Amino acid sequence: MAIVKEQEFTEAIDNSDADQQLQIPNELPVLPLRDIVIYPFMIVPLFVSREKSIRAVDEALGENRMILLASQKDLDKEEPTADDLYSVGTAAVIMRMLKLPDGRIRILVQGLARAQVESVDTRDLDAT
């Protein structure tokens, strides 16, 4: 779970209804990314295979479908900590999710807004 600094990062998303506004919460589950940086308004498919990452996706789907995408500094690190992630990421919405037979999941995400990571709470992620 990451604490997102609320500055200019709550934006209106145009979904064919001009009156509808999407509010980005201050706390979001975090999904560390390797080999990719996702910007606002990009739509990208991602494969998720790490257990903690799958739990973060499940948590996001159980709440408001929003997740924080943060790139890893060291691509070879299998269990990244808060120090291993860049401090700026992208708040995104999970549009689609597909569970694969090998245990991985495939998600389709759309970047919503740039987000500043204030802190990362790993207590919830360590519970099995």
KOLGU-4560 file (N, C-alpha, C; in nm, 3 decimals, padded with zeros to 5 digits):
<recs>
<n_xx: 00.085 n_yy: -00.117 n_zz: 00.000 ca_xx: 00.000 ca_yy: 00.000 ca_zz: 00.000 c_xx: 00.089 c_yy: 00.122 c_zz: 00.000 mol: A seq: 1 type: MET>
<n_xx: 00.064 n_yy: 00.215 n_zz: -00.089 ca_xx: 00.145 ca_yy: 00.336 ca_zz: -00.097 c_xx: 00.060 c_yy: 00.456 c_zz: -00.060 mol: A seq: 2 type: ALA>
<n_xx: 00.120 n_yy: 00.550 n_zz: 00.009 ca_xx: 00.055 ca_yy: 00.677 ca_zz: 00.040 c_xx: 00.090 c_yy: 00.773 c_zz: -00.073 mol: A seq: 3 type: ILE>
<n_xx: -00.011 n_yy: 00.824 n_zz: -00.140 ca_xx: 00.008 ca_yy: 00.911 ca_zz: -00.255 c_xx: -00.012 c_yy: 01.054 c_zz: -00.212 mol: A seq: 4 type: VAL>
<n_xx: 00.083 n_yy: 01.140 n_zz: -00.244 ca_xx: 00.074 ca_yy: 01.281 ca_zz: -00.210 c_xx: -00.033 c_yy: 01.346 c_zz: -00.297 mol: A seq: 5 type: LYS>
<n_xx: -00.131 n_yy: 01.407 n_zz: -00.231 ca_xx: -00.241 ca_yy: 01.469 ca_zz: -00.305 c_xx: -00.207 c_yy: 01.615 c_zz: -00.329 mol: A seq: 6 type: GLU>
<n_xx: -00.168 n_yy: 01.644 n_zz: -00.452 ca_xx: -00.139 ca_yy: 01.780 ca_zz: -00.494 c_xx: -00.227 c_yy: 01.809 c_zz: -00.613 mol: A seq: 7 type: GLN>
<n_xx: -00.164 n_yy: 01.806 n_zz: -00.726 ca_xx: -00.235 ca_yy: 01.829 ca_zz: -00.850 c_xx: -00.272 c_yy: 01.698 c_zz: -00.916 mol: A seq: 8 type: GLU>
<n_xx: -00.264 n_yy: 01.588 n_zz: -00.840 ca_xx: -00.275 ca_yy: 01.457 ca_zz: -00.900 c_xx: -00.418 c_yy: 01.406 c_zz: -00.910 mol: A seq: 9 type: PHE>
<n_xx: -00.514 n_yy: 01.473 n_zz: -00.852 ca_xx: -00.653 ca_yy: 01.436 ca_zz: -00.871 c_xx: -00.702 c_yy: 01.510 c_zz: -00.993 mol: A seq: 10 type: THR>
<n_xx: -00.733 n_yy: 01.434 n_zz: -01.096 ca_xx: -00.770 ca_yy: 01.495 ca_zz: -01.223 c_xx: -00.907 c_yy: 01.446 c_zz: -01.268 mol: A seq: 11 type: GLU>
<n_xx: -00.968 n_yy: 01.523 n_zz: -01.352 ca_xx: -01.094 ca_yy: 01.481 ca_zz: -01.412 c_xx: -01.061 c_yy: 01.394 c_zz: -01.533 mol: A seq: 12 type: ALA>
<n_xx: -01.124 n_yy: 01.279 n_zz: -01.542 ca_xx: -01.105 ca_yy: 01.189 ca_zz: -01.653 c_xx: -01.230 c_yy: 01.196 c_zz: -01.740 mol: A seq: 13 type: ILE>
<n_xx: -01.210 n_yy: 01.220 n_zz: -01.868 ca_xx: -01.322 ca_yy: 01.237 ca_zz: -01.960 c_xx: -01.369 c_yy: 01.101 c_zz: -02.008 mol: A seq: 14 type: ASP>
<n_xx: -01.483 n_yy: 01.055 n_zz: -01.960 ca_xx: -01.542 ca_yy: 00.926 ca_zz: -01.996 c_xx: -01.674 c_yy: 00.946 c_zz: -02.070 mol: A seq: 15 type: ASN>
<n_xx: -01.678 n_yy: 01.026 n_zz: -02.169 ca_xx: -01.797 ca_yy: 01.055 ca_zz: -02.248 c_xx: -01.904 c_yy: 01.127 c_zz: -02.167 mol: A seq: 16 type: SER>
<n_xx: -01.885 n_yy: 01.143 n_zz: -02.037 ca_xx: -01.976 ca_yy: 01.218 ca_zz: -01.953 c_xx: -01.894 c_yy: 01.329 c_zz: -01.886 mol: A seq: 17 type: ASP>
<n_xx: -01.913 n_yy: 01.452 n_zz: -01.930 ca_xx: -01.830 ca_yy: 01.562 ca_zz: -01.884 c_xx: -01.846 c_yy: 01.591 c_zz: -01.736 mol: A seq: 18 type: ALA>
<n_xx: -01.958 n_yy: 01.551 n_zz: -01.676 ca_xx: -01.982 ca_yy: 01.579 ca_zz: -01.535 c_xx: -01.917 c_yy: 01.476 c_zz: -01.442 mol: A seq: 19 type: ASP>
<n_xx: -01.876 n_yy: 01.364 n_zz: -01.496 ca_xx: -01.821 ca_yy: 01.257 ca_zz: -01.413 c_xx: -01.674 c_yy: 01.285 c_zz: -01.382 mol: A seq: 20 type: GLN>
<n_xx: -01.638 n_yy: 01.285 n_zz: -01.254 ca_xx: -01.501 ca_yy: 01.304 ca_zz: -01.210 c_xx: -01.454 c_yy: 01.182 c_zz: -01.136 mol: A seq: 21 type: GLN>
<n_xx: -01.330 n_yy: 01.145 n_zz: -01.161 ca_xx: -01.272 ca_yy: 01.029 ca_zz: -01.095 c_xx: -01.178 c_yy: 01.079 c_zz: -00.987 mol: A seq: 22 type: LEU>
<n_xx: -01.207 n_yy: 01.045 n_zz: -00.861 ca_xx: -01.123 ca_yy: 01.088 ca_zz: -00.749 c_xx: -01.022 c_yy: 00.979 c_zz: -00.718 mol: A seq: 23 type: GLN>
<n_xx: -00.895 n_yy: 01.017 n_zz: -00.715 ca_xx: -00.788 ca_yy: 00.923 ca_zz: -00.683 c_xx: -00.765 c_yy: 00.928 c_zz: -00.533 mol: A seq: 24 type: ILE>
<n_xx: -00.777 n_yy: 00.813 n_zz: -00.464 ca_xx: -00.759 ca_yy: 00.812 ca_zz: -00.318 c_xx: -00.615 c_yy: 00.839 c_zz: -00.279 mol: A seq: 25 type: PRO>
<n_xx: -00.594 n_yy: 00.875 n_zz: -00.152 ca_xx: -00.460 ca_yy: 00.903 ca_zz: -00.102 c_xx: -00.378 c_yy: 00.778 c_zz: -00.080 mol: A seq: 26 type: ASN>
<n_xx: -00.443 n_yy: 00.663 n_zz: -00.063 ca_xx: -00.373 ca_yy: 00.536 ca_zz: -00.044 c_xx: -00.413 c_yy: 00.439 c_zz: -00.154 mol: A seq: 27 type: GLU>
<n_xx: -00.311 n_yy: 00.381 n_zz: -00.218 ca_xx: -00.335 ca_yy: 00.284 ca_zz: -00.325 c_xx: -00.242 c_yy: 00.165 c_zz: -00.310 mol: A seq: 28 type: LEU>
<n_xx: -00.286 n_yy: 00.046 n_zz: -00.353 ca_xx: -00.192 ca_yy: -00.067 ca_zz: -00.360 c_xx: -00.087 c_yy: -00.035 c_zz: -00.466 mol: A seq: 29 type: PRO>
<n_xx: 00.036 n_yy: -00.079 n_zz: -00.442 ca_xx: 00.144 ca_yy: -00.047 ca_zz: -00.536 c_xx: 00.185 c_yy: -00.172 c_zz: -00.614 mol: A seq: 30 type: VAL>
<n_xx: 00.207 n_yy: -00.153 n_zz: -00.744 ca_xx: 00.253 ca_yy: -00.259 ca_zz: -00.832 c_xx: 00.388 c_yy: -00.218 c_zz: -00.889 mol: A seq: 31 type: LEU>
<n_xx: 00.498 n_yy: -00.280 n_zz: -00.842 ca_xx: 00.631 ca_yy: -00.249 ca_zz: -00.897 c_xx: 00.642 c_yy: -00.301 c_zz: -01.041 mol: A seq: 32 type: PRO>
<n_xx: 00.699 n_yy: -00.218 n_zz: -01.128 ca_xx: 00.713 ca_yy: -00.254 ca_zz: -01.269 c_xx: 00.860 c_yy: -00.270 c_zz: -01.306 mol: A seq: 33 type: LEU>
<n_xx: 00.887 n_yy: -00.366 n_zz: -01.393 ca_xx: 01.020 ca_yy: -00.385 ca_zz: -01.450 c_xx: 01.015 c_yy: -00.352 c_zz: -01.598 mol: A seq: 34 type: ARG>
<n_xx: 01.119 n_yy: -00.289 n_zz: -01.648 ca_xx: 01.136 ca_yy: -00.265 ca_zz: -01.793 c_xx: 01.031 c_yy: -00.175 c_zz: -01.857 mol: A seq: 35 type: ASP>
<n_xx: 00.951 n_yy: -00.104 n_zz: -01.780 ca_xx: 00.849 ca_yy: -00.020 ca_zz: -01.842 c_xx: 00.814 c_yy: 00.096 c_zz: -01.750 mol: A seq: 36 type: ILE>
<n_xx: 00.784 n_yy: 00.208 n_zz: -01.810 ca_xx: 00.732 ca_yy: 00.325 ca_zz: -01.740 c_xx: 00.598 c_yy: 00.357 c_zz: -01.804 mol: A seq: 37 type: VAL>
<n_xx: 00.496 n_yy: 00.370 n_zz: -01.723 ca_xx: 00.362 ca_yy: 00.399 ca_zz: -01.775 c_xx: 00.324 c_yy: 00.541 c_zz: -01.737 mol: A seq: 38 type: ILE>
<n_xx: 00.278 n_yy: 00.615 n_zz: -01.837 ca_xx: 00.241 ca_yy: 00.754 ca_zz: -01.819 c_xx: 00.089 c_yy: 00.768 c_zz: -01.818 mol: A seq: 39 type: TYR>
<n_xx: 00.039 n_yy: 00.881 n_zz: -01.770 ca_xx: -00.107 ca_yy: 00.903 ca_zz: -01.774 c_xx: -00.161 c_yy: 00.889 c_zz: -01.916 mol: A seq: 40 type: PRO>
<n_xx: -00.278 n_yy: 00.830 n_zz: -01.926 ca_xx: -00.354 ca_yy: 00.809 ca_zz: -02.049 c_xx: -00.302 c_yy: 00.694 c_zz: -02.136 mol: A seq: 41 type: PHE>
<n_xx: -00.191 n_yy: 00.630 n_zz: -02.098 ca_xx: -00.146 ca_yy: 00.511 ca_zz: -02.170 c_xx: -00.233 c_yy: 00.393 c_zz: -02.131 mol: A seq: 42 type: MET>
<n_xx: -00.262 n_yy: 00.305 n_zz: -02.226 ca_xx: -00.332 ca_yy: 00.180 ca_zz: -02.201 c_xx: -00.235 c_yy: 00.068 c_zz: -02.236 mol: A seq: 43 type: ILE>
<n_xx: -00.202 n_yy: -00.016 n_zz: -02.135 ca_xx: -00.096 ca_yy: -00.114 ca_zz: -02.150 c_xx: -00.138 c_yy: -00.247 c_zz: -02.087 mol: A seq: 44 type: VAL>
<n_xx: -00.112 n_yy: -00.360 n_zz: -02.156 ca_xx: -00.132 ca_yy: -00.490 ca_zz: -02.091 c_xx: -00.007 c_yy: -00.525 c_zz: -02.009 mol: A seq: 45 type: PRO>
<n_xx: -00.026 n_yy: -00.583 n_zz: -01.891 ca_xx: 00.085 ca_yy: -00.623 ca_zz: -01.803 c_xx: 00.063 c_yy: -00.766 c_zz: -01.757 mol: A seq: 46 type: LEU>
<n_xx: 00.173 n_yy: -00.841 n_zz: -01.748 ca_xx: 00.169 ca_yy: -00.974 ca_zz: -01.688 c_xx: 00.221 c_yy: -00.961 c_zz: -01.545 mol: A seq: 47 type: PHE>
<n_xx: 00.147 n_yy: -01.016 n_zz: -01.450 ca_xx: 00.182 ca_yy: -01.007 ca_zz: -01.308 c_xx: 00.205 c_yy: -01.149 c_zz: -01.258 mol: A seq: 48 type: VAL>
<n_xx: 00.326 n_yy: -01.172 n_zz: -01.201 ca_xx: 00.356 ca_yy: -01.308 ca_zz: -01.156 c_xx: 00.402 c_yy: -01.316 c_zz: -01.011 mol: A seq: 49 type: SER>
<n_xx: 00.453 n_yy: -01.207 n_zz: -00.954 ca_xx: 00.497 ca_yy: -01.211 ca_zz: -00.814 c_xx: 00.376 c_yy: -01.216 c_zz: -00.722 mol: A seq: 50 type: ARG>
<n_xx: 00.388 n_yy: -01.295 n_zz: -00.614 ca_xx: 00.276 ca_yy: -01.315 ca_zz: -00.522 c_xx: 00.229 c_yy: -01.183 c_zz: -00.460 mol: A seq: 51 type: GLU>
<n_xx: 00.322 n_yy: -01.098 n_zz: -00.416 ca_xx: 00.283 ca_yy: -00.970 ca_zz: -00.356 c_xx: 00.213 c_yy: -00.881 c_zz: -00.458 mol: A seq: 52 type: LYS>
<n_xx: 00.258 n_yy: -00.886 n_zz: -00.582 ca_xx: 00.196 ca_yy: -00.805 ca_zz: -00.687 c_xx: 00.056 c_yy: -00.855 c_zz: -00.718 mol: A seq: 53 type: SER>
<n_xx: 00.038 n_yy: -00.987 n_zz: -00.718 ca_xx: -00.097 ca_yy: -01.042 ca_zz: -00.742 c_xx: -00.191 c_yy: -01.001 c_zz: -00.630 mol: A seq: 54 type: ILE>
<n_xx: -00.142 n_yy: -01.000 n_zz: -00.506 ca_xx: -00.225 ca_yy: -00.955 ca_zz: -00.393 c_xx: -00.260 c_yy: -00.807 c_zz: -00.406 mol: A seq: 55 type: ARG>
<n_xx: -00.165 n_yy: -00.726 n_zz: -00.455 ca_xx: -00.193 ca_yy: -00.583 ca_zz: -00.475 c_xx: -00.301 c_yy: -00.564 c_zz: -00.581 mol: A seq: 56 type: ALA>
<n_xx: -00.296 n_yy: -00.642 n_zz: -00.688 ca_xx: -00.399 ca_yy: -00.634 ca_zz: -00.793 c_xx: -00.534 c_yy: -00.678 c_zz: -00.737 mol: A seq: 57 type: VAL>
<n_xx: -00.535 n_yy: -00.787 n_zz: -00.660 ca_xx: -00.660 ca_yy: -00.835 ca_zz: -00.600 c_xx: -00.720 c_yy: -00.730 c_zz: -00.507 mol: A seq: 58 type: ASP>
<n_xx: -00.634 n_yy: -00.663 n_zz: -00.429 ca_xx: -00.682 ca_yy: -00.558 ca_zz: -00.340 c_xx: -00.743 c_yy: -00.442 c_zz: -00.419 mol: A seq: 59 type: GLU>
<n_xx: -00.677 n_yy: -00.404 n_zz: -00.527 ca_xx: -00.728 ca_yy: -00.295 ca_zz: -00.610 c_xx: -00.862 c_yy: -00.332 c_zz: -00.672 mol: A seq: 60 type: ALA>
<n_xx: -00.875 n_yy: -00.455 n_zz: -00.720 ca_xx: -01.000 ca_yy: -00.499 ca_zz: -00.781 c_xx: -01.112 c_yy: -00.506 c_zz: -00.679 mol: A seq: 61 type: LEU>
<n_xx: -01.078 n_yy: -00.535 n_zz: -00.553 ca_xx: -01.178 ca_yy: -00.543 ca_zz: -00.448 c_xx: -01.227 c_yy: -00.408 c_zz: -00.400 mol: A seq: 62 type: GLY>
<n_xx: -01.152 n_yy: -00.305 n_zz: -00.428 ca_xx: -01.192 ca_yy: -00.171 ca_zz: -00.382 c_xx: -01.243 c_yy: -00.088 c_zz: -00.499 mol: A seq: 63 type: GLU>
<n_xx: -01.155 n_yy: -00.007 n_zz: -00.557 ca_xx: -01.200 ca_yy: 00.088 ca_zz: -00.660 c_xx: -01.129 c_yy: 00.068 c_zz: -00.794 mol: A seq: 64 type: ASN>
<n_xx: -01.059 n_yy: -00.044 n_zz: -00.810 ca_xx: -00.988 ca_yy: -00.081 ca_zz: -00.933 c_xx: -00.867 c_yy: 00.008 c_zz: -00.961 mol: A seq: 65 type: ARG>
<n_xx: -00.829 n_yy: 00.092 n_zz: -00.865 ca_xx: -00.713 ca_yy: 00.180 ca_zz: -00.886 c_xx: -00.590 c_yy: 00.122 c_zz: -00.819 mol: A seq: 66 type: MET>
<n_xx: -00.475 n_yy: 00.143 n_zz: -00.885 ca_xx: -00.348 ca_yy: 00.091 ca_zz: -00.837 c_xx: -00.239 c_yy: 00.191 c_zz: -00.873 mol: A seq: 67 type: ILE>
<n_xx: -00.132 n_yy: 00.193 n_zz: -00.794 ca_xx: -00.018 ca_yy: 00.279 ca_zz: -00.822 c_xx: 00.088 c_yy: 00.198 c_zz: -00.893 mol: A seq: 68 type: LEU>
<n_xx: 00.129 n_yy: 00.242 n_zz: -01.011 ca_xx: 00.233 ca_yy: 00.175 ca_zz: -01.088 c_xx: 00.363 c_yy: 00.251 c_zz: -01.067 mol: A seq: 69 type: LEU>
<n_xx: 00.463 n_yy: 00.185 n_zz: -01.009 ca_xx: 00.591 ca_yy: 00.249 ca_zz: -00.981 c_xx: 00.702 c_yy: 00.162 c_zz: -01.039 mol: A seq: 70 type: ALA>
<n_xx: 00.794 n_yy: 00.222 n_zz: -01.113 ca_xx: 00.903 ca_yy: 00.147 ca_zz: -01.174 c_xx: 01.011 c_yy: 00.116 c_zz: -01.072 mol: A seq: 71 type: SER>
<n_xx: 01.073 n_yy: -00.001 n_zz: -01.088 ca_xx: 01.183 ca_yy: -00.043 ca_zz: -01.003 c_xx: 01.313 c_yy: 00.020 c_zz: -01.051 mol: A seq: 72 type: GLN>
<n_xx: 01.399 n_yy: 00.056 n_zz: -00.956 ca_xx: 01.532 ca_yy: 00.106 ca_zz: -00.992 c_xx: 01.623 c_yy: -00.008 c_zz: -01.037 mol: A seq: 73 type: LYS>
<n_xx: 01.617 n_yy: -00.121 n_zz: -00.967 ca_xx: 01.698 ca_yy: -00.238 ca_zz: -01.000 c_xx: 01.606 c_yy: -00.346 c_zz: -01.057 mol: A seq: 74 type: ASP>
<n_xx: 01.622 n_yy: -00.373 n_zz: -01.187 ca_xx: 01.532 ca_yy: -00.467 ca_zz: -01.254 c_xx: 01.548 c_yy: -00.610 c_zz: -01.205 mol: A seq: 75 type: LEU>
<n_xx: 01.665 n_yy: -00.645 n_zz: -01.152 ca_xx: 01.691 ca_yy: -00.782 ca_zz: -01.110 c_xx: 01.639 c_yy: -00.814 c_zz: -00.970 mol: A seq: 76 type: ASP>
<n_xx: 01.596 n_yy: -00.713 n_zz: -00.897 ca_xx: 01.548 ca_yy: -00.734 ca_zz: -00.759 c_xx: 01.412 c_yy: -00.802 c_zz: -00.764 mol: A seq: 77 type: LYS>
<n_xx: 01.403 n_yy: -00.920 n_zz: -00.702 ca_xx: 01.279 ca_yy: -00.997 ca_zz: -00.706 c_xx: 01.175 c_yy: -00.948 c_zz: -00.606 mol: A seq: 78 type: GLU>
<n_xx: 01.220 n_yy: -00.901 n_zz: -00.488 ca_xx: 01.130 ca_yy: -00.851 ca_zz: -00.385 c_xx: 01.164 c_yy: -00.705 c_zz: -00.355 mol: A seq: 79 type: GLU>
<n_xx: 01.119 n_yy: -00.611 n_zz: -00.438 ca_xx: 01.157 ca_yy: -00.470 ca_zz: -00.418 c_xx: 01.096 c_yy: -00.411 c_zz: -00.291 mol: A seq: 80 type: PRO>
<n_xx: 01.174 n_yy: -00.324 n_zz: -00.225 ca_xx: 01.126 ca_yy: -00.250 ca_zz: -00.109 c_xx: 01.095 c_yy: -00.107 c_zz: -00.153 mol: A seq: 81 type: THR>
<n_xx: 01.054 n_yy: -00.024 n_zz: -00.060 ca_xx: 01.020 ca_yy: 00.115 ca_zz: -00.092 c_xx: 01.141 c_yy: 00.188 c_zz: -00.151 mol: A seq: 82 type: ALA>
<n_xx: 01.262 n_yy: 00.158 n_zz: -00.101 ca_xx: 01.382 ca_yy: 00.224 ca_zz: -00.152 c_xx: 01.417 c_yy: 00.179 c_zz: -00.294 mol: A seq: 83 type: ASP>
<n_xx: 01.364 n_yy: 00.067 n_zz: -00.338 ca_xx: 01.393 ca_yy: 00.015 ca_zz: -00.471 c_xx: 01.299 c_yy: 00.070 c_zz: -00.578 mol: A seq: 84 type: ASP>
<n_xx: 01.202 n_yy: 00.152 n_zz: -00.538 ca_xx: 01.106 ca_yy: 00.209 ca_zz: -00.632 c_xx: 01.132 c_yy: 00.357 c_zz: -00.650 mol: A seq: 85 type: LEU>
<n_xx: 01.105 n_yy: 00.406 n_zz: -00.770 ca_xx: 01.113 ca_yy: 00.551 ca_zz: -00.794 c_xx: 01.001 c_yy: 00.620 c_zz: -00.717 mol: A seq: 86 type: TYR>
<n_xx: 01.025 n_yy: 00.745 n_zz: -00.677 ca_xx: 00.929 ca_yy: 00.816 ca_zz: -00.592 c_xx: 00.811 c_yy: 00.875 c_zz: -00.669 mol: A seq: 87 type: SER>
<n_xx: 00.818 n_yy: 00.872 n_zz: -00.801 ca_xx: 00.706 ca_yy: 00.921 ca_zz: -00.883 c_xx: 00.657 c_yy: 00.805 c_zz: -00.968 mol: A seq: 88 type: VAL>
<n_xx: 00.528 n_yy: 00.784 n_zz: -00.964 ca_xx: 00.467 ca_yy: 00.677 ca_zz: -01.042 c_xx: 00.341 c_yy: 00.727 c_zz: -01.109 mol: A seq: 89 type: GLY>
<n_xx: 00.256 n_yy: 00.635 n_zz: -01.148 ca_xx: 00.132 ca_yy: 00.669 ca_zz: -01.215 c_xx: 00.016 c_yy: 00.597 c_zz: -01.146 mol: A seq: 90 type: THR>
<n_xx: -00.084 n_yy: 00.674 n_zz: -01.105 ca_xx: -00.209 ca_yy: 00.615 ca_zz: -01.058 c_xx: -00.282 c_yy: 00.563 c_zz: -01.181 mol: A seq: 91 type: ALA>
<n_xx: -00.329 n_yy: 00.440 n_zz: -01.173 ca_xx: -00.391 ca_yy: 00.378 ca_zz: -01.290 c_xx: -00.517 c_yy: 00.303 c_zz: -01.248 mol: A seq: 92 type: ALA>
<n_xx: -00.600 n_yy: 00.273 n_zz: -01.346 ca_xx: -00.720 ca_yy: 00.194 ca_zz: -01.323 c_xx: -00.704 c_yy: 00.062 c_zz: -01.398 mol: A seq: 93 type: VAL>
<n_xx: -00.744 n_yy: -00.047 n_zz: -01.333 ca_xx: -00.739 ca_yy: -00.179 ca_zz: -01.396 c_xx: -00.868 c_yy: -00.196 c_zz: -01.476 mol: A seq: 94 type: ILE>
<n_xx: -00.853 n_yy: -00.204 n_zz: -01.608 ca_xx: -00.969 ca_yy: -00.212 ca_zz: -01.696 c_xx: -01.018 c_yy: -00.356 c_zz: -01.713 mol: A seq: 95 type: MET>
<n_xx: -00.923 n_yy: -00.449 n_zz: -01.725 ca_xx: -00.956 ca_yy: -00.591 ca_zz: -01.743 c_xx: -00.854 c_yy: -00.676 c_zz: -01.668 mol: A seq: 96 type: ARG>
<n_xx: -00.896 n_yy: -00.798 n_zz: -01.630 ca_xx: -00.807 ca_yy: -00.891 ca_zz: -01.562 c_xx: -00.838 c_yy: -01.032 c_zz: -01.609 mol: A seq: 97 type: MET>
<n_xx: -00.731 n_yy: -01.109 n_zz: -01.635 ca_xx: -00.746 ca_yy: -01.246 ca_zz: -01.680 c_xx: -00.649 c_yy: -01.333 c_zz: -01.602 mol: A seq: 98 type: LEU>
<n_xx: -00.701 n_yy: -01.437 n_zz: -01.535 ca_xx: -00.614 ca_yy: -01.532 ca_zz: -01.464 c_xx: -00.568 c_yy: -01.637 c_zz: -01.563 mol: A seq: 99 type: LYS>
<n_xx: -00.437 n_yy: -01.660 n_zz: -01.567 ca_xx: -00.379 ca_yy: -01.758 ca_zz: -01.660 c_xx: -00.361 c_yy: -01.892 c_zz: -01.589 mol: A seq: 100 type: LEU>
<n_xx: -00.359 n_yy: -02.003 n_zz: -01.664 ca_xx: -00.347 ca_yy: -02.136 ca_zz: -01.603 c_xx: -00.217 c_yy: -02.156 c_zz: -01.523 mol: A seq: 101 type: PRO>
<n_xx: -00.110 n_yy: -02.084 n_zz: -01.556 ca_xx: 00.018 ca_yy: -02.102 ca_zz: -01.486 c_xx: 00.026 c_yy: -02.021 c_zz: -01.356 mol: A seq: 102 type: ASP>
<n_xx: -00.084 n_yy: -01.955 n_zz: -01.315 ca_xx: -00.085 ca_yy: -01.881 ca_zz: -01.189 c_xx: -00.063 c_yy: -01.732 c_zz: -01.205 mol: A seq: 103 type: GLY>
<n_xx: -00.012 n_yy: -01.691 n_zz: -01.320 ca_xx: 00.006 ca_yy: -01.548 ca_zz: -01.344 c_xx: -00.129 c_yy: -01.485 c_zz: -01.378 mol: A seq: 104 type: ARG>
<n_xx: -00.132 n_yy: -01.353 n_zz: -01.375 ca_xx: -00.251 ca_yy: -01.282 ca_zz: -01.421 c_xx: -00.209 c_yy: -01.180 c_zz: -01.525 mol: A seq: 105 type: ILE>
<n_xx: -00.302 n_yy: -01.150 n_zz: -01.613 ca_xx: -00.279 ca_yy: -01.048 ca_zz: -01.715 c_xx: -00.380 c_yy: -00.938 c_zz: -01.690 mol: A seq: 106 type: ARG>
<n_xx: -00.331 n_yy: -00.815 n_zz: -01.679 ca_xx: -00.421 ca_yy: -00.702 ca_zz: -01.657 c_xx: -00.403 c_yy: -00.599 c_zz: -01.767 mol: A seq: 107 type: ILE>
<n_xx: -00.507 n_yy: -00.527 n_zz: -01.794 ca_xx: -00.503 ca_yy: -00.414 ca_zz: -01.886 c_xx: -00.525 c_yy: -00.290 c_zz: -01.801 mol: A seq: 108 type: LEU>
<n_xx: -00.426 n_yy: -00.201 n_zz: -01.798 ca_xx: -00.433 ca_yy: -00.082 ca_zz: -01.713 c_xx: -00.433 c_yy: 00.043 c_zz: -01.799 mol: A seq: 109 type: VAL>
<n_xx: -00.495 n_yy: 00.147 n_zz: -01.745 ca_xx: -00.491 ca_yy: 00.279 ca_zz: -01.808 c_xx: -00.438 c_yy: 00.378 c_zz: -01.706 mol: A seq: 110 type: GLN>
<n_xx: -00.330 n_yy: 00.447 n_zz: -01.741 ca_xx: -00.275 ca_yy: 00.549 ca_zz: -01.655 c_xx: -00.372 c_yy: 00.664 c_zz: -01.640 mol: A seq: 111 type: GLY>
<n_xx: -00.389 n_yy: 00.713 n_zz: -01.517 ca_xx: -00.481 ca_yy: 00.823 ca_zz: -01.491 c_xx: -00.409 c_yy: 00.954 c_zz: -01.466 mol: A seq: 112 type: LEU>
<n_xx: -00.312 n_yy: 00.951 n_zz: -01.373 ca_xx: -00.245 ca_yy: 01.075 ca_zz: -01.333 c_xx: -00.110 c_yy: 01.042 c_zz: -01.272 mol: A seq: 113 type: ALA>
<n_xx: -00.021 n_yy: 01.136 n_zz: -01.280 ca_xx: 00.109 ca_yy: 01.124 ca_zz: -01.215 c_xx: 00.088 c_yy: 01.129 c_zz: -01.063 mol: A seq: 114 type: ARG>
<n_xx: 00.168 n_yy: 01.049 n_zz: -00.991 ca_xx: 00.150 ca_yy: 01.043 ca_zz: -00.845 c_xx: 00.286 c_yy: 01.041 c_zz: -00.777 mol: A seq: 115 type: ALA>
<n_xx: 00.296 n_yy: 01.113 n_zz: -00.668 ca_xx: 00.417 ca_yy: 01.118 ca_zz: -00.584 c_xx: 00.398 c_yy: 01.018 c_zz: -00.470 mol: A seq: 116 type: GLN>
<n_xx: 00.495 n_yy: 00.928 n_zz: -00.453 ca_xx: 00.488 ca_yy: 00.829 ca_zz: -00.346 c_xx: 00.548 c_yy: 00.891 c_zz: -00.220 mol: A seq: 117 type: VAL>
<n_xx: 00.467 n_yy: 00.903 n_zz: -00.115 ca_xx: 00.516 ca_yy: 00.958 ca_zz: 00.011 c_xx: 00.573 c_yy: 00.849 c_zz: 00.099 mol: A seq: 118 type: GLU>
<n_xx: 00.507 n_yy: 00.733 n_zz: 00.105 ca_xx: 00.557 ca_yy: 00.621 ca_zz: 00.184 c_xx: 00.493 c_yy: 00.493 c_zz: 00.133 mol: A seq: 119 type: SER>
<n_xx: 00.556 n_yy: 00.382 n_zz: 00.168 ca_xx: 00.504 ca_yy: 00.251 ca_zz: 00.129 c_xx: 00.489 c_yy: 00.169 c_zz: 00.256 mol: A seq: 120 type: VAL>
<n_xx: 00.369 n_yy: 00.116 n_zz: 00.278 ca_xx: 00.340 ca_yy: 00.034 ca_zz: 00.395 c_xx: 00.343 c_yy: -00.112 c_zz: 00.350 mol: A seq: 121 type: ASP>
<n_xx: 00.441 n_yy: -00.187 n_zz: 00.398 ca_xx: 00.457 ca_yy: -00.326 ca_zz: 00.356 c_xx: 00.395 c_yy: -00.424 c_zz: 00.454 mol: A seq: 122 type: THR>
<n_xx: 00.336 n_yy: -00.376 n_zz: 00.563 ca_xx: 00.278 ca_yy: -00.467 ca_zz: 00.663 c_xx: 00.170 c_yy: -00.555 c_zz: 00.604 mol: A seq: 123 type: ARG>
<n_xx: 00.079 n_yy: -00.499 n_zz: 00.524 ca_xx: -00.030 ca_yy: -00.576 ca_zz: 00.467 c_xx: 00.021 c_yy: -00.676 c_zz: 00.364 mol: A seq: 124 type: ASP>
<n_xx: 00.129 n_yy: -00.643 n_zz: 00.295 ca_xx: 00.179 ca_yy: -00.730 ca_zz: 00.190 c_xx: 00.248 c_yy: -00.853 c_zz: 00.244 mol: A seq: 125 type: LEU>
<n_xx: 00.303 n_yy: -00.845 n_zz: 00.364 ca_xx: 00.378 ca_yy: -00.958 ca_zz: 00.419 c_xx: 00.286 c_yy: -01.066 c_zz: 00.476 mol: A seq: 126 type: ASP>
<n_xx: 00.161 n_yy: -01.033 n_zz: 00.501 ca_xx: 00.067 ca_yy: -01.132 ca_zz: 00.556 c_xx: 00.026 c_yy: -01.229 c_zz: 00.445 mol: A seq: 127 type: ALA>
<n_xx: 00.016 n_yy: -01.355 n_zz: 00.480 ca_xx: -00.020 ca_yy: -01.454 ca_zz: 00.378 c_xx: -00.168 c_yy: -01.483 c_zz: 00.381 mol: A seq: 128 type: THR>
</recs>
